[in-house]
Amino acid sequence: MSVVRSIVAGSGSYLPEKILTNEDLAKIVDTSDEWIVQRTGIKQRHIAAEGQVTSDLATEAAKRALESAGRTPDDIDTIILATATPDNTFPASAVTVQANLGMTHGYAFDVHAVCSGFVYALTTADAYIRAGLAKRCLVIGAETFSRILDWEDRTTCVLFGDGAGAVLLERADGEGSTQDRGILTSHLRSDGRHKEKLFVDGGPSGTQTVGHVRMEGREVFKHAVGMITDVIEDAFSATGFSADDLTWFIPHQANKRIIDASAKKLKIAPEKVVTTVQWHGNTSAASIPLALDTAVRDGRVKKNDLLMLEAMGGGFTWGSVLLRW
Ligand SMILES: CC(C)(COP(=O)(O)OP(=O)(O)OC[C@H]1O[C@@H](n2cnc3c(N)ncnc32)[C@H](O)[C@@H]1OP(=O)(O)O)[C@@H](O)C(=O)NCCC(=O)NCCS
C-alpha cells in the first residue's frame, strides 16, 4: 500500500559566537565548574549577541538546512518554528524567518511547547504533509533563553543557553512499512497540572512583563525519566521495534544525568546516544535539531538509520518521534 511519508531532506544548526563557560558563570553566581559538570554534564553555553533575536538564529539554521538539502526558499511552502522565546509577543517569529528568507509565498507559524517544541513541530509538519496541506516544510527550533533567565538565580541560570537547529521535511511516497524512510510514528503528551514546576513568571496577559524561568529542579528530574520512557515505549509498541533496533538515540539535551538515566532504563546502548549538552547547555526547542545536525555533519547519522528523538519540558509536555533517515 502506498502511503505519504515525511522524509528529512537536510539539516542545519547555528550557535551564537559568544561562549559563556562554567568558570565565567562562577564569577556571576555562587557556583563552580565541578558542581555544574557533576549535576548536568554542561561545560559551556552560547549567548546571543545584543540585538540578535530568536528569528536571526532560526534564519541561519534554516539557511544551512536548505543548503544541505540542495533547496532554495522557492522550493518550500511552510515554516514551523518551535520557540518559547519569540522576538515579540506577536507576530510569530516564523513569519520574520519567512521574510528573512525572502519568501512571500506559503505560510509560517510558531509552535509553543517549550523544550518539547521541536518534537511537537516535527509532528505537526508531518501531519500537514500527510494531510496534503504542505509539501516541503522547514521545521525549526530556536531559542534565546538567556533573555528570560534570572542571572542571580544559580539554580536555573547555569542550565540554559541560546541556539537554533532546523530540518527540511519533504513529502515522499512510502510503502506503509516500518522500513520506509521518514517519520514512522509520533507520540505527544502533556499534563498541565505540573505547570508550577517549570514556568516563566511573566507574560503579556498575566503580568505584562516577559518574566524569568522558575523551576523546581528536583521535581522536574523526578518526572522526566518516567515520562520520556513512556512515550518511547509507545513508539516501540506502535512499530514493533525495540531499543536494539535503534541506530541513534537523539534526546532533548537538558541534562546528561536525565539522558543517561533514560537510556539506561530503556536499555539503549551508551554508544548509540548522541549527547551535545556539554557544548551548549539546554537550548530548549533547539536542542534536538542541534544534536541531530551535529551527528549528521560528523558522519554518524547515515541514510536508512533508525533515529529515536524525544523531549520533555515545561507544562509538562513530552513526546517522541521515531524516523528512518
Ligand atoms: C537542577 C539540578 C541540576 C539540581 O541538582 P540537584 O542534585 O537536584 O540539586 P538540589 O536542587 O537538590 O540542590 C542541591 C544543593 O546545590 C545547591 N545548588 C543549586 N544550584 C547550584 C549551582 N548552580 N551551583 C552550586 N550549588 C547549587 C542548592 O542550593 C542545594 O544546596 P543546599 O543543599 O545547601 O540547599 C537537577 O535537579 C536537575 O537536573 N533537574 C532537572 C532540570 C532540567 O533539566 N530542567 C529542564 C527540563 S526541560
Ligand as a Chemical Component Dictionary entry (heavy atoms), coordinates in Angstrom:
data_LIG
# 
_chem_comp.id                   LIG 
_chem_comp.type                 NON-POLYMER 
_chem_comp.pdbx_formal_charge   0 
_chem_comp.three_letter_code    LIG 
# 
loop_
_chem_comp_atom.comp_id 
_chem_comp_atom.atom_id 
_chem_comp_atom.alt_atom_id 
_chem_comp_atom.type_symbol 
_chem_comp_atom.charge 
_chem_comp_atom.model_Cartn_x 
_chem_comp_atom.model_Cartn_y 
_chem_comp_atom.model_Cartn_z 
_chem_comp_atom.pdbx_ordinal 
LIG C1  C1  C 0 18.761 21.414 38.652 1  
LIG C2  C2  C 0 19.524 20.189 39.138 2  
LIG C3  C3  C 0 20.811 20.042 38.331 3  
LIG C4  C4  C 0 19.872 20.370 40.603 4  
LIG O1  O1  O 0 20.545 19.223 41.095 5  
LIG P1  P1  P 0 20.097 18.562 42.483 6  
LIG O2  O2  O 0 21.050 17.488 42.753 7  
LIG O3  O3  O 0 18.639 18.221 42.373 8  
LIG O4  O4  O 0 20.351 19.748 43.473 9  
LIG P2  P2  P 0 19.358 20.455 44.503 10 
LIG O5  O5  O 0 18.398 21.336 43.779 11 
LIG O6  O6  O 0 18.799 19.436 45.422 12 
LIG O7  O7  O 0 20.408 21.332 45.268 13 
LIG C5  C5  C 0 21.484 20.759 45.989 14 
LIG C6  C6  C 0 22.297 21.893 46.556 15 
LIG O8  O8  O 0 23.019 22.531 45.491 16 
LIG C7  C7  C 0 22.776 23.933 45.536 17 
LIG N1  N1  N 0 22.829 24.472 44.182 18 
LIG C8  C8  C 0 21.802 24.668 43.321 19 
LIG N2  N2  N 0 22.280 25.189 42.179 20 
LIG C9  C9  C 0 23.613 25.314 42.326 21 
LIG C10 C10 C 0 24.639 25.764 41.483 22 
LIG N3  N3  N 0 24.405 26.211 40.236 23 
LIG N4  N4  N 0 25.911 25.734 41.951 24 
LIG C11 C11 C 0 26.196 25.289 43.179 25 
LIG N5  N5  N 0 25.256 24.843 44.034 26 
LIG C12 C12 C 0 23.979 24.847 43.591 27 
LIG C13 C13 C 0 21.412 24.071 46.163 28 
LIG O9  O9  O 0 21.241 25.350 46.710 29 
LIG C14 C14 C 0 21.457 22.980 47.221 30 
LIG O10 O10 O 0 22.187 23.468 48.311 31 
LIG P3  P3  P 0 21.699 23.091 49.814 32 
LIG O11 O11 O 0 21.818 21.595 49.894 33 
LIG O12 O12 O 0 22.682 23.835 50.639 34 
LIG O13 O13 O 0 20.298 23.573 49.924 35 
LIG C15 C15 C 0 18.674 18.889 38.977 36 
LIG O14 O14 O 0 17.594 18.912 39.874 37 
LIG C16 C16 C 0 18.157 18.720 37.595 38 
LIG O15 O15 O 0 18.898 18.398 36.686 39 
LIG N6  N6  N 0 16.834 18.903 37.373 40 
LIG C17 C17 C 0 16.266 18.862 36.049 41 
LIG C18 C18 C 0 16.414 20.204 35.452 42 
LIG C19 C19 C 0 16.123 20.237 33.989 43 
LIG O16 O16 O 0 16.759 19.561 33.228 44 
LIG N7  N7  N 0 15.174 21.087 33.593 45 
LIG C20 C20 C 0 14.832 21.322 32.259 46 
LIG C21 C21 C 0 13.946 20.238 31.751 47 
LIG S1  S1  S 0 13.454 20.654 30.136 48 
# 
loop_
_chem_comp_bond.comp_id 
_chem_comp_bond.atom_id_1 
_chem_comp_bond.atom_id_2 
_chem_comp_bond.value_order 
_chem_comp_bond.pdbx_ordinal 
LIG C1  C2  SING 1  
LIG C2  C3  SING 2  
LIG C2  C4  SING 3  
LIG C2  C15 SING 4  
LIG C4  O1  SING 5  
LIG O1  P1  SING 6  
LIG P1  O2  DOUB 7  
LIG P1  O3  SING 8  
LIG P1  O4  SING 9  
LIG O4  P2  SING 10 
LIG P2  O5  DOUB 11 
LIG P2  O6  SING 12 
LIG P2  O7  SING 13 
LIG O7  C5  SING 14 
LIG C5  C6  SING 15 
LIG C6  O8  SING 16 
LIG C6  C14 SING 17 
LIG O8  C7  SING 18 
LIG C7  N1  SING 19 
LIG C7  C13 SING 20 
LIG N1  C8  SING 21 
LIG N1  C12 SING 22 
LIG C8  N2  DOUB 23 
LIG N2  C9  SING 24 
LIG C9  C10 SING 25 
LIG C9  C12 DOUB 26 
LIG C10 N3  SING 27 
LIG C10 N4  DOUB 28 
LIG N4  C11 SING 29 
LIG C11 N5  DOUB 30 
LIG N5  C12 SING 31 
LIG C13 O9  SING 32 
LIG C13 C14 SING 33 
LIG C14 O10 SING 34 
LIG O10 P3  SING 35 
LIG P3  O11 DOUB 36 
LIG P3  O12 SING 37 
LIG P3  O13 SING 38 
LIG C15 O14 SING 39 
LIG C15 C16 SING 40 
LIG C16 O15 DOUB 41 
LIG C16 N6  SING 42 
LIG N6  C17 SING 43 
LIG C17 C18 SING 44 
LIG C18 C19 SING 45 
LIG C19 O16 DOUB 46 
LIG C19 N7  SING 47 
LIG N7  C20 SING 48 
LIG C20 C21 SING 49 
LIG C21 S1  SING 50 
# 
